[in-house]
Amino acid sequence: MRELRPSLSPRLLLALGALLLGIAWAPASAQDAGGAEAEAAVEVDTGATGGFVGSDAAGYALGPGDVVSVTVLLEPELTGKHRISEGGTIYMMFAERVKAAGLTTDELAQEITNRLRATYKRPVVQVTLDVEASSRHVAVSGAVEKPGSVTVPFGGSVASAVLMAGVTALSDLSQVRVTRAGQATMVIDMEGIRQGDGVTQALPARDGDLIHVPKLLSSDYSVFGMVMEPGTKPLDPELADRLDVLRALNSAGGVKEGANLAKATILRKNGQAETIDLHALLYEGDLTQNRPMYAGDSLVLQPADRITVAGEVTEPTSFPAPEPMELLAVLAQGKGLTLQADLKRAIVVRAEGSETVDLEPLWARGDVGANVMVQPGESVIVPRRDPAEVMVVGAVEKPGAVDLHLAKDQSVLRAVQTAVPKPTADLRRVMLQRAGATGPTLVDVKAITDEGNLQANLQTQSGDLVFVPEFKKVYAAGSFMVPGAHSLTDRMTALELVGVAGGFRDDALPAKMRLIRPAGGQAGAPGQALDFRRLEKGGPGANVQLAEGDILYVPSRDPNRRSWDDILWSAIGIINLFR
């Protein structure tokens, strides 16, 4: 404990006197200009209980990544800048760890003042926010131009981070995922960035945010109706950022005679429809009609007296239709639907706009109430369903997206088996992460396969992430043939680790083998002796199961190797620091 200062020390009186003199001699204009703001923003309390000086004009709540300048009057060793950690705290000498997140600068100054009173009699604390230094360091991954770390200026949003990383034509901005400590993963729709409409969910960026921009599940676009070569077209990566109506028409071989050019339609991936005037574009040079197109979009040219059925039908076609037809009859002209058809999002393109139709009641259950009428000149578009993709990463031979849509079994087990687990995969600790969930769900895949515990075999959903970890590590130290870290397999014993480590060197003393568990524990307490010869015969300790971080140590007969003991115990101390 530092020596407590007297009630009114000479240094404090001198500092206060200088402060008063400075105020008295300040130009009147300066006092007038800043007086009101200073009164609103600064509070000085030098009464018997100590005091604080803070800036709380905006009432801004501090958060992780913010940098605050802390000044303690007449105490330079306590004065400095502190970045608020991901846990929301700062560390100061004599105040120790102080919670800062959620407080204003005034409230933080008061909290530090309260802490310092245990050491200083009248601490005077000032806290200000260093705006320039309070940038946010986030990570942006996925379908962006420059994945990696991005520094977002103070006040920047998640959308700002995505724009700084670079949006591509294959960026699925409708499903951007944001993961931050202690919160459920958030899914944000940023599709408005493409159209210049901005983002409705302006989520402020936080230090340590993990932002993932998925790749569009479909990297194709479509041109349907009255064109020479209708159908789905692959999106050339070199043209991904320059695809427009004219290029789409050119890829489809041009326009057929009889097309209603004045009312062509662009169907966006999100279901919105835009009517464009191709006559003005092609014959009058109106380039405002040459709209940009993106992966997943469709361009539809309707005939004046025909009905078009296209998309995921067996035989896309355009046929004469002198009078209205039922939707089921139109689908029959296309010879039915493919297995890839998205029954929930069929579209009827009408003169006045597009209409989304759920085909499932009609096609799957025969509900004639959903059998809407289609007029001559209109089109029916059946889009391709989004693949039921599950991402499998970690200790697998084929990491990446697994499409389980057509599989009867869409479980975690099926996803892991499709990705082919590596020999080092720890199948007892497979984790299933679902968007919106507060945390991952643990799935014991080994129990499912070995014990038939089908209740643990959770069903996946599109967009799920399955992580297959590697086995945890145990360590063989001393006179082993292969010392070092080894994978901790299921129910591994000390005897098994000896085999994995290649057995003993010629200079080993197996009778003096020890099991060290740095974190302690009932089985294998630190330094427990395990005589290898007795283990082989099933003696005491033969069935002791190893735990993560366990160290099996075998000393050497060689006097020059005795330093292993010192090295080992130093290593145990280091391991304990990081557990």
C-alpha atoms as one frame of an Amber mdcrd trajectory, in Angstrom:
protein
   0.000   0.000   0.000   1.407   3.383  -1.014   1.741   6.136   1.581  -1.490
   8.091   1.808  -1.211  11.739   0.842  -2.107  14.503   3.358  -5.433  16.197
   3.130  -4.115  19.194   1.112  -0.577  18.478  -0.100   1.618  21.359  -1.345
   1.740  19.790  -4.802  -2.047  19.643  -5.021  -2.395  23.258  -3.852   0.222
  24.357  -6.383  -1.541  22.532  -9.231  -4.938  23.959  -8.312  -3.448  27.436
  -8.036  -1.929  27.142 -11.499  -5.248  25.943 -12.879  -7.084  28.946 -11.404
  -4.453  31.367 -12.713  -4.743  29.856 -16.198  -8.480  30.334 -16.178  -8.173
  33.908 -14.921  -5.689  34.890 -17.637  -7.465  33.089 -20.521  -8.758  35.413
 -23.285 -12.376  36.326 -22.833 -13.265  35.168 -26.339 -11.849  31.715 -25.672
 -13.820  31.441 -22.428 -17.009  32.536 -24.146 -16.557  30.100 -27.027 -15.771
  27.066 -24.943 -17.382  27.817 -21.612 -20.764  26.276 -22.300 -19.294  23.121
 -23.816 -16.814  22.725 -20.963 -19.569  23.040 -18.370 -21.599  20.380 -20.153
 -18.708  18.019 -20.769 -16.371  18.338 -17.775 -17.024  17.805 -14.135 -14.349
  18.474 -11.497 -14.802  17.320  -7.930 -11.887  17.945  -5.545 -13.833  17.618
  -2.361 -12.977  15.393   0.568 -13.910  12.207  -1.283 -11.566  12.699  -4.260
 -12.759  13.515  -7.760 -12.969  12.652 -11.449 -12.872  14.555 -14.703 -14.677
  12.993 -17.667 -16.274  13.782 -20.976 -19.864  12.587 -21.211 -21.438  15.091
 -23.615 -22.699  12.440 -26.045 -23.438   9.731 -23.483 -21.557   7.232 -25.647
 -21.321   3.746 -24.120 -17.788   2.376 -24.394 -17.205  -1.036 -25.920 -14.480
  -3.537 -26.843 -11.883  -1.980 -29.134 -12.325   1.561 -27.802  -9.147   3.284
 -26.628  -9.472   5.507 -23.567  -6.930   7.984 -22.226  -6.799   7.851 -18.428
  -5.105  10.711 -16.591  -4.633  10.705 -12.818  -3.701  14.203 -11.597  -0.088
  14.355 -10.293   0.364  10.612 -10.816   2.180  10.137 -14.156   2.797   6.427
 -13.503  -0.982   5.841 -13.627  -1.549   7.973 -16.711  -1.795   6.293 -20.119
  -3.950   4.850 -22.873  -5.863   1.573 -22.602  -7.679  -0.453 -25.249 -10.822
  -2.104 -23.924 -10.450  -5.882 -24.297 -12.938  -8.273 -25.899 -14.025  -9.049
 -22.356 -14.903  -5.372 -21.884 -12.203  -4.481 -19.345  -9.011  -2.454 -18.961
  -6.161  -3.079 -16.522  -4.578  -0.327 -14.399  -1.986  -0.459 -11.677  -3.605
  -0.204  -8.223  -7.090  -0.260  -9.827  -6.480  -3.737 -11.304  -9.023  -4.976
 -13.865 -11.870  -2.509 -14.347 -15.028  -3.190 -16.334 -15.345  -0.451 -18.958
 -17.771  -1.783 -21.581 -21.217  -0.265 -21.256 -19.992   2.749 -19.257 -19.626
   6.334 -20.380 -16.273   8.057 -19.921 -17.619   9.811 -16.808 -18.850   6.546
 -15.341 -15.504   4.876 -16.058 -13.645   7.805 -14.456 -15.797   7.431 -11.347
 -15.218   3.665 -11.236 -11.440   4.113 -11.470 -11.626   6.818  -8.788 -13.446
   4.428  -6.460 -10.808   1.757  -7.041  -7.874   4.100  -6.437  -9.250   5.341
  -3.111  -7.854   2.194  -1.524  -4.359   3.537  -2.280  -4.751   7.307  -2.826
  -6.657   9.600  -0.534  -8.022  12.030  -3.144  -7.400  10.675  -6.641  -8.494
  12.990  -9.456  -9.171  10.961 -12.610  -9.894  12.095 -16.158 -11.056   9.700
 -18.898 -11.441  10.656 -22.553 -12.148   8.615 -25.659  -9.357   8.517 -28.247
 -11.523   8.420 -31.358  -8.654   8.046 -33.854  -7.191   5.067 -32.015 -10.587
   3.452 -31.351 -10.706   1.478 -34.575 -12.248  -1.982 -34.743 -10.219  -4.950
 -35.908 -12.534  -7.476 -37.532 -12.044 -10.513 -39.775 -13.955 -10.816 -43.057
 -14.025 -14.196 -44.794 -15.820 -15.835 -47.680 -16.734 -14.437 -51.093 -14.956
 -11.081 -50.909 -12.044  -9.637 -52.883  -9.641  -9.348 -49.949 -10.525 -11.779
 -47.144  -8.654 -11.282 -43.905  -8.263  -8.666 -41.210  -9.997  -5.328 -41.753
  -9.602  -2.208 -39.628 -12.900  -0.313 -39.401 -12.776   3.341 -38.268 -14.591
   4.351 -35.097 -18.334   4.408 -35.728 -18.073   2.075 -38.727 -20.603  -0.671
 -39.365 -20.413  -4.314 -40.379 -21.483  -3.228 -43.870 -18.482  -0.879 -43.957
 -16.191  -3.806 -43.183 -17.714  -5.876 -46.008 -17.313  -2.997 -48.471 -13.697
  -2.498 -47.383 -13.034  -6.210 -48.010 -14.566  -5.848 -51.482 -17.922  -7.138
 -52.756 -17.892  -9.434 -55.789 -20.648 -10.575 -58.125 -20.625 -13.922 -56.299
 -21.027 -12.410 -52.817 -24.318 -13.521 -51.268 -25.086 -10.297 -49.431 -28.496
 -11.527 -48.342 -27.007 -13.905 -45.760 -23.971 -12.209 -44.224 -23.120 -13.846
 -40.880 -21.710 -11.958 -37.930 -20.269 -13.857 -34.979 -19.191 -12.021 -31.841
 -18.184 -13.208 -28.411 -21.036 -14.178 -26.088 -23.804 -13.717 -28.661 -25.733
 -15.848 -31.114 -24.605 -15.680 -34.730 -26.524 -12.957 -36.564 -27.608 -13.116
 -40.233 -27.871  -9.726 -41.961 -29.370  -8.882 -45.352 -27.034  -6.406 -47.105
 -28.415  -6.950 -50.622 -29.390  -3.263 -50.739 -25.706  -2.394 -51.197 -25.871
  -3.601 -54.815 -28.830  -1.395 -55.684 -27.514   1.614 -53.782 -30.369   1.376
 -51.269 -28.106   0.930 -48.235 -28.564  -1.573 -45.443 -31.653  -1.572 -43.227
 -29.765  -3.364 -40.413 -26.900  -0.918 -39.762 -25.107  -3.044 -37.181 -22.094
  -1.251 -35.646 -18.854  -3.196 -35.948 -17.249  -4.462 -32.746 -13.649  -5.337
 -32.148 -13.104  -9.040 -32.807 -16.189  -9.522 -35.012 -16.028 -12.499 -37.383
 -17.890 -11.600 -40.586 -18.567 -14.272 -43.211 -19.932 -13.461 -46.663 -21.121
 -16.730 -48.239 -20.745 -17.468 -51.914 -23.913 -17.512 -53.934 -25.112 -21.101
 -54.061 -25.876 -20.605 -57.722 -23.246 -18.871 -59.868 -25.537 -18.958 -62.923
 -28.018 -16.581 -64.491 -30.935 -17.354 -66.823 -32.543 -15.968 -69.965 -36.022
 -17.303 -70.694 -38.758 -16.751 -73.241 -38.433 -15.291 -76.718 -34.692 -15.655
 -77.286 -32.802 -17.929 -79.647 -31.088 -20.012 -76.943 -33.126 -19.841 -73.706
 -31.899 -21.463 -70.518 -29.487 -21.172 -67.599 -26.056 -19.751 -68.387 -22.822
 -20.121 -66.382 -21.532 -16.812 -65.083 -18.064 -16.167 -66.501 -15.878 -15.060
 -63.540 -14.178 -12.500 -65.811 -17.559 -10.900 -66.562 -19.069 -11.390 -63.108
 -18.842  -7.696 -62.241 -19.909  -6.521 -65.724 -22.925  -8.680 -66.535 -25.841
  -6.617 -67.849 -28.972  -7.030 -69.973 -27.161  -6.661 -73.320 -24.529  -9.276
 -72.421 -27.268 -11.615 -71.164 -29.201 -11.255 -74.441 -26.022 -11.860 -76.444
 -25.313 -15.080 -74.479 -28.832 -16.279 -75.397 -28.280 -15.708 -79.145 -30.449
 -12.602 -79.409 -34.177 -11.881 -79.482 -36.787 -13.919 -81.368 -39.373 -12.301
 -83.557 -42.649 -11.767 -81.737 -41.182 -10.867 -78.355 -42.903  -8.163 -76.340
 -39.826  -5.923 -76.080 -41.577  -3.108 -74.252 -42.199  -5.241 -71.167 -39.226
  -7.516 -70.551 -38.671  -8.508 -66.933 -35.618  -9.009 -64.712 -36.357 -11.383
 -61.839 -33.836 -10.759 -59.085 -32.500 -13.503 -56.846 -34.493 -12.110 -53.908
 -37.773 -12.407 -55.855 -38.146  -8.751 -56.839 -39.154  -8.011 -60.446 -38.014
  -5.083 -62.602 -39.725  -4.195 -65.898 -37.429  -2.874 -68.622 -38.065  -1.511
 -72.118 -35.869  -3.486 -74.500 -37.286  -1.600 -77.485 -35.899   1.646 -76.075
 -32.576  -0.046 -75.342 -32.108  -1.819 -78.675 -33.626   0.693 -81.095 -33.357
   4.058 -79.341 -30.045   3.609 -77.499 -31.539   4.218 -74.044 -28.720   2.797
 -71.907 -30.691   3.389 -68.714 -32.536   0.171 -69.633 -29.260  -1.793 -69.713
 -29.543  -2.787 -66.065 -26.808  -4.744 -64.282 -27.483  -8.420 -63.598 -26.031
 -10.750 -60.976 -25.729 -14.433 -60.224 -29.186 -15.929 -59.635 -31.020 -13.305
 -61.748 -33.297 -14.170 -64.690 -34.182 -12.143 -67.792 -37.623 -13.001 -69.221
 -38.891 -11.935 -72.655 -42.587 -12.659 -73.085 -44.390 -13.228 -76.404 -47.578
 -11.359 -77.202 -49.784 -14.422 -77.844 -47.852 -17.317 -76.326 -47.276 -18.769
 -72.864 -43.760 -19.638 -71.795 -42.856 -22.243 -69.195 -39.183 -22.333 -68.237
 -36.718 -23.080 -65.471 -36.738 -26.424 -63.675 -39.211 -28.151 -65.991 -38.319
 -31.217 -68.030 -38.746 -29.462 -71.410 -38.841 -25.633 -71.269 -41.033 -24.346
 -74.068 -43.067 -21.461 -75.478 -46.349 -22.449 -77.106 -49.332 -20.670 -78.720
 -52.092 -19.813 -76.284 -55.156 -18.094 -77.786 -56.932 -18.182 -74.402 -56.084
 -18.445 -70.652 -54.837 -21.801 -69.296 -54.686 -23.363 -65.837 -51.249 -23.446
 -64.212 -51.259 -27.262 -64.042 -51.880 -27.447 -67.794 -49.001 -25.028 -68.424
 -46.647 -27.209 -66.347 -47.822 -30.234 -68.330 -46.660 -28.485 -71.524 -43.202
 -28.482 -69.963 -43.420 -32.243 -69.283 -43.436 -31.778 -65.514 -40.870 -30.650
 -62.948 -37.279 -31.717 -62.337 -35.906 -32.946 -59.013 -34.142 -29.601 -58.614
 -37.378 -27.581 -58.788 -38.131 -25.183 -55.945 -41.859 -25.766 -55.486 -42.188
 -22.944 -52.956 -40.998 -20.126 -55.241 -42.523 -20.561 -58.695 -43.168 -17.233
 -60.460 -45.891 -16.183 -62.867 -44.679 -13.144 -64.823 -47.716 -11.044 -65.679
 -48.071  -7.742 -67.511 -48.612  -5.883 -64.247 -45.741  -7.601 -62.404 -44.683
 -10.969 -61.027 -46.613 -13.268 -58.707 -44.979 -15.895 -56.495 -46.882 -19.200
 -56.409 -46.408 -22.148 -54.042 -46.641 -25.224 -56.280 -46.393 -27.738 -53.456
 -50.158 -27.955 -52.677 -50.953 -28.287 -56.397 -48.126 -30.540 -57.588 -47.560
 -32.708 -54.521 -51.089 -32.912 -53.056 -53.391 -32.143 -55.971 -54.980 -29.090
 -54.325 -56.812 -27.500 -57.248 -57.374 -24.366 -55.177 -53.794 -23.377 -56.045
 -54.371 -23.887 -59.767 -54.220 -20.218 -60.849 -54.943 -19.031 -64.393 -52.152
 -18.015 -66.780 -52.987 -15.491 -69.501 -51.615 -15.379 -73.082 -48.357 -13.437
 -73.123 -47.459 -14.499 -69.581 -44.646 -16.763 -68.400 -44.244 -19.380 -65.679
 -40.742 -19.682 -64.228 -39.862 -22.547 -61.872 -36.553 -21.655 -60.168 -33.890
 -24.091 -59.056 -33.929 -24.800 -55.369 -30.997 -23.682 -53.285 -28.840 -26.702
 -52.473 -29.321 -28.021 -48.937 -25.643 -27.356 -48.336 -23.947 -28.179 -45.068
 -20.370 -26.994 -44.571 -18.095 -29.667 -43.089 -14.668 -28.481 -41.925 -11.901
 -29.692 -39.666 -10.270 -33.130 -39.629 -11.854 -34.428 -42.854 -10.356 -35.410
 -46.207 -12.924 -33.463 -48.269 -13.748 -30.232 -46.421 -16.350 -27.959 -47.948
 -20.024 -27.923 -48.890 -22.033 -31.153 -48.825 -25.417 -31.168 -50.576 -27.792
 -33.533 -48.804 -31.021 -32.418 -50.477 -31.615 -35.628 -52.401 -30.384 -37.888
 -49.610 -32.978 -39.591 -47.428 -30.589 -39.263 -44.508 -29.657 -35.602 -43.933
 -28.022 -36.165 -40.566 -24.734 -35.068 -39.033 -23.440 -38.636 -39.441 -24.197
 -38.587 -43.179 -22.492 -35.194 -43.582 -19.358 -36.356 -41.738 -19.178 -39.644
 -43.645 -19.548 -37.827 -46.972 -16.617 -35.570 -46.067 -14.494 -38.657 -45.077
 -13.045 -38.260 -41.541  -9.266 -38.347 -41.153  -7.652 -40.927 -38.849  -6.958
 -38.079 -36.396 -10.637 -37.020 -36.269 -12.164 -36.993 -32.798 -15.650 -38.246
 -33.665 -16.846 -38.008 -30.070 -16.655 -34.199 -30.136 -18.204 -33.216 -33.494
 -19.838 -29.790 -33.248 -22.933 -28.592 -35.116 -23.242 -24.789 -35.440 -26.552
 -23.378 -36.664 -27.232 -19.752 -37.578 -29.033 -17.997 -34.740 -27.975 -20.554
 -32.121 -26.175 -19.266 -29.035 -23.464 -21.906 -29.389 -22.543 -25.211 -31.039
 -24.255 -28.521 -30.262 -21.968 -31.448 -29.418 -22.652 -34.640 -31.400 -21.017
 -37.963 -30.469 -20.707 -39.507 -33.941 -18.665 -42.429 -32.623 -21.477 -43.414
 -30.241 -23.894 -43.287 -33.171 -21.796 -45.693 -35.250 -20.436 -47.973 -32.505
 -23.372 -48.082 -30.105 -26.291 -47.398 -32.441 -27.343 -44.303 -30.472 -29.542
 -42.890 -33.242 -31.135 -40.307 -30.926 -27.841 -38.405 -30.993 -27.838 -38.280
 -34.806 -29.205 -34.770 -35.298 -30.691 -33.731 -38.633 -28.939 -30.934 -40.497
 -30.415 -27.855 -42.139 -29.185 -25.856 -45.101 -26.486 -23.461 -43.927 -25.345
 -25.577 -40.964 -21.644 -25.780 -40.120 -20.247 -29.121 -38.936 -16.805 -28.994
 -37.312 -14.845 -32.229 -36.843 -12.017 -31.606 -34.349  -8.791 -33.518 -34.125
  -7.996 -35.630 -31.110  -6.717 -33.749 -28.109  -3.037 -34.068 -27.301  -1.051
 -35.975 -24.683   2.723 -35.885 -24.347   5.470 -38.508 -24.160   8.575 -36.987
 -22.553  11.964 -38.408 -21.747  13.550 -41.586 -23.119  10.904 -42.546 -25.671
  11.739 -43.419 -29.254   9.198 -40.830 -30.490   8.847 -38.194 -27.757   6.511
 -35.256 -28.154   2.783 -34.590 -28.642   0.465 -37.445 -29.668  -3.261 -37.608
 -30.363  -5.418 -38.594 -27.405  -7.588 -41.387 -28.755 -10.800 -42.601 -27.167
 -10.192 -44.140 -23.694  -6.435 -44.122 -24.230  -4.294 -45.566 -21.410  -0.683
 -44.972 -20.425   0.241 -48.384 -21.812  -1.197 -47.449 -25.198   0.715 -44.154
 -25.240   3.975 -46.071 -24.701   3.208 -48.000 -27.886   2.243 -44.864 -29.840
   5.516 -43.230 -28.759   7.479 -46.134 -30.232   8.509 -47.736 -26.968  11.536
 -46.867 -24.850  15.100 -45.946 -25.697  17.912 -48.201 -24.516  18.776 -45.805
 -21.686  15.188 -45.632 -20.325  14.154 -46.516 -16.775  10.598 -47.858 -17.321
  10.242 -48.774 -13.638  10.408 -45.086 -12.769   7.855 -43.906 -15.322   5.546
 -41.153 -14.039   2.193 -39.780 -15.146   1.976 -36.026 -14.684  -1.373 -34.264
 -14.942  -0.566 -30.518 -14.760  -4.122 -29.501 -13.893  -4.454 -32.138 -11.169
  -7.225 -34.684 -10.940  -8.156 -37.889  -9.196  -6.791 -40.335 -11.756  -3.077
 -39.881 -12.261  -2.323 -37.169  -9.721   0.802 -35.067 -10.503   3.858 -37.283
 -10.358   2.023 -40.600  -9.950   4.491 -43.496 -10.346   3.605 -46.051 -13.012
   5.922 -49.058 -13.189   5.779 -50.147 -16.829   6.532 -53.788 -15.965   3.518
 -53.889 -13.659   1.352 -52.162 -16.252   2.147 -54.919 -18.733   0.961 -57.481
 -16.184  -2.268 -55.581 -15.487  -1.018 -54.149 -12.199  -2.104 -50.897 -10.496
  -2.577 -48.067 -12.965  -2.952 -50.344 -15.982  -6.455 -49.004 -16.697  -5.797
 -45.341 -15.878  -7.229 -43.381 -18.777  -5.289 -40.381 -20.022  -6.755 -36.910
 -20.169  -5.930 -33.949 -22.387  -2.541 -32.463 -21.499  -1.266 -35.511 -19.578
   2.491 -36.068 -19.686   4.012 -39.528 -19.493   7.641 -39.154 -18.414  10.348
 -41.837 -18.457  13.755 -40.870 -17.005  17.102 -41.948 -18.418  20.043 -43.858
 -16.928  22.391 -41.442 -18.695  23.541 -38.804 -16.179  23.746 -36.285 -18.998
  19.988 -36.648 -19.498  19.062 -35.896 -15.892  18.257 -32.318 -16.938  15.002
 -33.712 -18.363  13.471 -33.386 -14.891  14.130 -29.676 -14.787  12.900 -29.238
 -18.368   9.774 -31.269 -17.656   8.720 -29.363 -14.556   9.373 -26.052 -16.311
   7.148 -27.253 -19.159   4.402 -28.182 -16.688   4.498 -24.677 -15.274   4.155
 -23.183 -18.749   1.274 -25.507 -19.652  -0.593 -24.470 -16.489  -0.362 -20.828
 -17.539  -2.331 -21.547 -20.716  -4.920 -24.004 -19.469
